[in-house]
Amino acid sequence: ALDVFRLMEQSLPGESSNSVHKYGSIIWALARAPQNSKTVSTVLSIFGRMMQQWQGGNASLQPNGTTINGVLSCFVNSTSKHAIQQAEDFARDLEVNGQLQVTVKGWNSIMAGYGRCRHPEDVERIFQELTQRSQQQEPHLKPHFKAHVTRLQAWSKVGEPKKASHALNELISLTTEQQRQQQR
């Protein structure tokens, strides 16, 4: 896959072969492959080249949510808290620079990674941050059903029944509200 990608990058300037879809495809192929010490650095290198071309004026290479989620997935497929922290730092850097927006799905991937590493406090922190941001200026970041489930699982996994029960009650409230809205 990397050899095909390198050939694509060597195409003549101006050709439409360099698109966000093609970069996203190789990023996701690497994210789904068995992880090794070079996988994350390779994905970051590919994403960096894509960003450079986009910032250089190639509008067809503006990273989208799918591509960003592929990079995040590469980090969070690890069972190392350090890798999950790197994913969170990567997401925050994109947002701080104001260039790109991480989707609620991307943030949920990071939450799931922290949950797998048995760090529910980090899951909760991100969940609360998304809730707060969605109530202010970013309604698209409102935690959806899957984020609530991720939160519930994280607290359950570490044997925190009170916090798991609280998360479950909020999940039940969410699904009840969604059912009411569908009935209208």
C-alpha positions, 0 to 999 in steps of 0.5 A: 500500500505504501508503494502505491501511495508513493507512486501516487505522490510522484504523479505530475503536479496538477494531476487530480490523483492527489486527493483527500480521499486517497490520502485518507485511504492510505491513512486508514489502511495503516490505522487498521493494520497491525501496529508497530513502532513505525506505524504512527510516525508513518501516518503522521508523515503522510498527514504532514505532507497532506497538510503542507500541500493543502496549506500550499494551496491545494484545496483538494487536500483539505483534511476532513473528519474521516482523515483526521479520525484515521490518524486518531485511530492509529494512535488509539489502537494502542493500549498505551496511555502515552499513545492515547495522550498523543492522540489527544494532543494531536487533536488539540493542536489541530483545533488550537491552530484553528485550522481543522475541527475534530468531530465528536466521533474522533473525540469518542475514539480518544475516549475509547482509547482511554477506557481501554487503558483503564483511565475513566477519569480521562474519559469523563474529562473529555466527555464533560468538555464536549458537553460544555463546548456543545452548550456554548458555541459548538453544538456539533460536539454534543456527545452522542449515544456512543460517547455515553456508552464509552463513558459507561463502559469506562467506569464499569471496567474499573469497578466504579458502580456509583459513577457507572450508575450516574453514566447509565442514568444519563444514557437512559435520559438521552435515549428517552429524550430521543424517543420523545423527539422521534414521536413528535 
